[in-house]
Amino acid sequence: MKKLVLIISIFLYGKTFSQHFKITYLRSSNGNLIENQNPILIFTDENYTKLTTEYLPNKKNTYPEEYTTINRSTNFLKQFAILNSLKAIYTVDSISLGKQTFEYTDETK
């Protein structure tokens, strides 16, 4: 019983101090924000990223709707397309992310 409590405590401690981020992107054209847009949302932590739009999490579906998930521990990229209330398709890519290299820059645009 003590081992079970210890394992659960360690798991909860790790989850408590892991960082979770929500990033919102707004589109602009010629320096002006586009009106009535569907902002891009990114939910991420150290292992998992989900790219979607504001309408999907808020259940304001306008079909078709798409979202992408990335599992960084396995480099699996899954893309989902919801075609209507009854049909959806998705693809899985386990190769392309492993071939990419990323670099940090000071650019902001």
C-alpha positions in Angstrom: 0.0 0.0 0.0 2.9 2.4 0.8 4.4 1.7 -2.6 1.1 2.6 -4.3 0.8 5.9 -2.4 4.4 6.7 -3.2 4.0 6.0 -7.0 0.8 8.1 -7.1 2.5 10.9 -5.2 5.4 11.0 -7.6 3.1 11.0 -10.6 1.0 13.8 -9.2 4.2 15.8 -8.3 5.4 15.5 -11.9 2.1 16.6 -13.3 1.9 19.5 -10.9 5.1 21.1 -12.2 4.8 20.3 -15.9 4.1 23.3 -18.0 1.0 23.5 -20.2 0.6 26.3 -22.7 -2.2 27.7 -24.8 -1.2 29.9 -27.7 -3.7 31.9 -29.8 -2.8 33.1 -33.3 -4.8 35.8 -35.1 -4.5 36.4 -38.8 -3.8 39.8 -40.3 -3.5 41.2 -43.8 -1.3 44.2 -44.5 -0.9 44.8 -40.8 -4.6 44.8 -40.1 -6.4 42.1 -38.2 -9.0 40.2 -40.2 -12.5 40.6 -38.9 -14.7 37.7 -37.9 -11.9 35.2 -38.1 -11.5 31.7 -36.5 -8.3 32.1 -34.4 -5.8 29.2 -34.5 -5.2 27.6 -31.1 -2.2 25.6 -30.0 -2.3 23.5 -26.8 1.0 22.1 -25.8 3.1 20.6 -23.1 6.5 18.7 -23.1 5.1 15.7 -24.9 2.0 16.6 -26.8 0.7 19.4 -29.1 -2.7 19.9 -30.5 -3.4 22.5 -33.3 -7.0 23.5 -33.8 -9.2 26.5 -34.2 -11.3 28.3 -31.6 -14.6 27.0 -33.0 -13.8 23.3 -32.5 -13.2 23.3 -28.7 -16.2 25.6 -28.2 -18.5 23.2 -30.1 -19.3 25.8 -32.8 -18.6 23.4 -35.6 -18.7 24.7 -39.1 -17.9 21.7 -41.4 -15.4 20.7 -42.5 -13.2 21.3 -39.5 -9.6 20.1 -39.0 -7.1 19.6 -36.2 -3.7 18.2 -35.9 -2.0 16.4 -33.0 1.7 15.8 -32.5 3.2 13.3 -30.1 6.8 14.4 -29.7 7.9 11.2 -27.8 6.9 9.1 -30.8 7.1 11.8 -33.6 3.6 10.8 -34.7 1.7 13.5 -36.5 -2.1 12.8 -36.8 -4.3 15.0 -38.9 -8.1 14.8 -38.5 -10.8 16.2 -40.7 -14.4 16.2 -39.5 -16.5 16.3 -42.7 -19.9 16.4 -41.1 -21.6 15.2 -37.9 -21.3 11.6 -39.0 -18.1 11.4 -41.0 -14.4 12.1 -40.3 -11.1 11.0 -41.7 -7.6 11.1 -40.4 -4.0 10.4 -41.5 -1.0 9.3 -39.4 2.6 10.3 -40.4 5.5 8.8 -38.4 8.3 9.9 -40.8 8.2 13.6 -41.7 8.7 15.1 -38.2 11.8 13.0 -37.6 13.4 14.4 -40.8 12.9 18.0 -39.8 15.3 20.2 -37.9 14.2 23.3 -36.0 16.2 26.3 -34.9 15.3 29.2 -32.6 15.5 32.7 -33.9 14.9 36.2 -32.6 12.3 37.0 -35.3 8.9 37.9 -34.1 6.8 37.9 -37.4 
